[in-house]
Amino acid sequence: MVKLSVEISEDLLASIDTAARESGQSRADVFRKAIVLYIAASDGVRRGASLGLVADENVDKLDTVFVGV
C-alpha cells in the first residue's frame, strides 16, 4: 500500500471524522471509500449515466442529482 499526504480543510476533516465515528471505521477507510465512489461516479458520467441519491424505495424519484462529478 502507498502512503499519501493530503491537505484538507478543518471542516472536511470534521466531516470525515463524523462519518468515521458513525460507521465505526477509520479516517483512512472513509477516505479510501470516498475516492472509490468518486472514480466510479466519474466513470459513469463519462459513459453518459447520472449519479443521484434515492430518498426511499421509489427508485424512479431521485432526491439529489450530482452534476459534473
HELIX and SHEET records of a PDB file:
HELIX    1   1 GLU A   10  SER A   23  1                                  14    
HELIX    2   2 ARG A   27  ARG A   46  1                                  20    
SHEET    1   A 2 LEU A  51  VAL A  54  0                                        
SHEET    2   A 2 LEU A  62  PHE A  66 -1                                        
END                                                                             
